[in-house]
């Protein structure tokens, strides 16, 4: 299984105002769910590429044995 880590940047999505500070907690969960769904879709797309292309772009193989 491949793990991708992204840095969250909530600051770019909201302008600092009293309304934004009120609504931000309510939007955090849907935004997080959307981001996770997009990541899964990206991983599926990358995993579906031919092995030669994944190798060229540096994507790890899915059948790599874990290191001991």
Secondary structure as a PSIPRED ss2 file (coil, helix, strand):
# PSIPRED VFORMAT (PSIPRED V4.0)

   1 X C   1.000  0.000  0.000
   2 X C   1.000  0.000  0.000
   3 X C   1.000  0.000  0.000
   4 X C   1.000  0.000  0.000
   5 X C   1.000  0.000  0.000
   6 X C   1.000  0.000  0.000
   7 X C   1.000  0.000  0.000
   8 X C   1.000  0.000  0.000
   9 X C   1.000  0.000  0.000
  10 X H   0.000  1.000  0.000
  11 X H   0.000  1.000  0.000
  12 X H   0.000  1.000  0.000
  13 X C   1.000  0.000  0.000
  14 X C   1.000  0.000  0.000
  15 X C   1.000  0.000  0.000
  16 X C   1.000  0.000  0.000
  17 X C   1.000  0.000  0.000
  18 X H   0.000  1.000  0.000
  19 X H   0.000  1.000  0.000
  20 X H   0.000  1.000  0.000
  21 X H   0.000  1.000  0.000
  22 X H   0.000  1.000  0.000
  23 X H   0.000  1.000  0.000
  24 X H   0.000  1.000  0.000
  25 X H   0.000  1.000  0.000
  26 X H   0.000  1.000  0.000
  27 X H   0.000  1.000  0.000
  28 X H   0.000  1.000  0.000
  29 X H   0.000  1.000  0.000
  30 X H   0.000  1.000  0.000
  31 X H   0.000  1.000  0.000
  32 X H   0.000  1.000  0.000
  33 X H   0.000  1.000  0.000
  34 X H   0.000  1.000  0.000
  35 X H   0.000  1.000  0.000
  36 X H   0.000  1.000  0.000
  37 X H   0.000  1.000  0.000
  38 X H   0.000  1.000  0.000
  39 X H   0.000  1.000  0.000
  40 X H   0.000  1.000  0.000
  41 X H   0.000  1.000  0.000
  42 X H   0.000  1.000  0.000
  43 X H   0.000  1.000  0.000
  44 X H   0.000  1.000  0.000
  45 X H   0.000  1.000  0.000
  46 X H   0.000  1.000  0.000
  47 X H   0.000  1.000  0.000
  48 X C   1.000  0.000  0.000
  49 X C   1.000  0.000  0.000
  50 X C   1.000  0.000  0.000
  51 X H   0.000  1.000  0.000
  52 X H   0.000  1.000  0.000
  53 X H   0.000  1.000  0.000
  54 X H   0.000  1.000  0.000
  55 X H   0.000  1.000  0.000
  56 X H   0.000  1.000  0.000
  57 X H   0.000  1.000  0.000
  58 X C   1.000  0.000  0.000
  59 X C   1.000  0.000  0.000
  60 X C   1.000  0.000  0.000
  61 X C   1.000  0.000  0.000
  62 X C   1.000  0.000  0.000
  63 X C   1.000  0.000  0.000
  64 X C   1.000  0.000  0.000
  65 X C   1.000  0.000  0.000
  66 X C   1.000  0.000  0.000
  67 X C   1.000  0.000  0.000
  68 X C   1.000  0.000  0.000
